[in-house]
Amino acid sequence: MSDREPNKRASATVGPEDGSGGPATEAIARREILRRAGVIPLAAGLALSPARLQAAQEHVHKSAAKAAAKGKPSGPGFFTAHEWATVRVLSDQVIPADERSGSSTEALVPEFIDFILDDPLAEPRERESLQTRVRGGLAWLDRECRGRFSKAFVECAGSERTAVLDDIAWPEKALAEMAPGAAFFTLFRDLVASGFWSSRMGVDDLRYTGNTFVAEWKGCPPEVLAKIGLGEGGGRS
């Protein structure tokens, strides 16, 4: 966002905005991802209203609290164990930790995505379509990594993951054979951005201060959703 100071944190999957096609290691600040996400329409078929975002965040935090009380991490409801490991690694590629706040996994973004994909209140066709697209995209990512490096995405070295993600981070510049991966990454990026910036950590990351202290997190304030383009008036609900 242009009114904010540049931040050193960067996505490991997003290259220079000038389209120079530089490597993902020459990444732009993660708040630039937020700015881009705010001006680029959500991936086709992804519609997350403020009410749905709030319901997801409430579910995620309650589930995490229950798991913590039992002394064990919360697990996925939709993803397989391998998919879950991939989602966690890929989420942190999109939004890693920096000096300002934590990473996607620390903000419980994988849990958010898991809930969205298996949301019982979602329209069945929409839910099934989203599940197919994400599951298919994760499988594509593994196939691509096995074809290049003879191992799954989560087993690859950081430089190997970056090499693949560089080729799909910018849909308008992706080669034709990379189009399925680019479409998946666009969808996944939007899910991560939606989950992170509607979380308590994401709101704090934006340096938003509400009017009053709340003892229990009830979801992202509507003012913040509107500011980042996810509100009902932002054209992305």
Beta strands, then each sheet from edge to edge (+ up, - down):
end
